[in-house]
């Protein structure tokens, strides 16, 4: 693990970077950290794969006062040249990482070469979803990250994975329960308050890959199809036996889809 800090020391991000070549930056899902991208680091045979921890996860602390998707996008915009990446990047995000990727696309379109949006959505939270975020924040603060991850597990993973891939279930539990309650609560607030990005989609001018698990209960395939249809130059890949964490549930299929997309750029 490496660590990047702003000169004033106010923003710190932990990250891993492997490989050489064109930069590919992957942003992890809630409630995980950069470790979820272990299989995708195989892309380092041809690309420089950078996997930062978002605020409050892994080795990245929670900023004082919490954070927003825009603040995380701003931090990434400073982080990339700070680790020697000046050229436009392919930016990928899964779930929460996708929300950050969309914020980055809105604020820094010239810094992008391509987008990978996996198991995520452009719409803001509904009133019901916001209320559920608040309940989960209360759960994290009153109990622990363990309670949050265990509650979410049936929706994070598809039925096929829960029945047939115990190693994936174990990895999600291991990574998720290692996160701090403060980090989880701050991220839930950031997701609850994120802006709607639906109007952004038709304005995206770089190629995009939209990936979704066929068994994704949190951001279902119909939403992914609509998102891909709204982006001018987008392709859709539905992974048959994956749920919401498609990159972990079906790592070979996910990585192949991303590799083919990268080869087309």
C-alpha positions, 0 to 999 in steps of 0.5 A: 500500500502506498499513501498520497497526501496533499501538500498541506496534509489535509487530504490523504488517500491510500492506494495500490498501483501496479503495471505500466502503460495507459492508466486505469483507475478503479474505484471500489464498492461500499462497504469494501476497499481497494482489496476488492479489485484483486483479480482486476490487477491482472490488467497490469500486464498491459496497463497501469492499474491504480486502486485507491481507497475512497474516504474512510475505507482501507487506509484512507481516513474520513475527512473532518466533517464527512465528504461528498461525491464531488469532494471525492472527485476533487481529491481524485483530480489532485491525486492523479497528477500527484502520483505522476498521471497527467494524461486522461485516464480510464476511470471505473467504479462499481456501485459507490465507486460508480457514483464517484466516477460520475461526479468526476465525469461531470467535473473533469470531463477532459481528464477522461479517456473512458468510463466503466460503470459497474452495478451502479445508477445515475439516479439520486436516492429516493426518499425511501432510500434516504430513510434507509441510509439513515437507518443503516447509519444508526445501525453502524453507530449503535452496533458495528460495521459487522452488523451493516455488512451482515445485513447487506450481504443477501443484496450484495451477492447474487443467489448463485454466489451465495450458494456456490461461491463460499470463498467470495462470501468469505472475502466480502465479509472479511473486507467489509467487516474490517472497515470502520463504523465511522467510515461506513456512516460517512459513506452512507451520508455521501451516497444519500446526499449525492446529486442526480446524474441522469442529465449528465449521461447524454453529455458524456463524450468518451466511450463507456462500458456499463457492466451489471450482474444479472442477479443484481438486486440493488442496481438491477439490469434494467437500470443498467440498460437504460444508463447504457442507452442514454450514454452516446457511446456505450456498450452493455455487458450483463454477467449471468451469475453475478449479483451486485459485486460482479467484479468479485463474483465473476472476476474472469468475466468482469476482467475480460469485459474490461480488457476488451473495452480497453483494447477498443480505445 
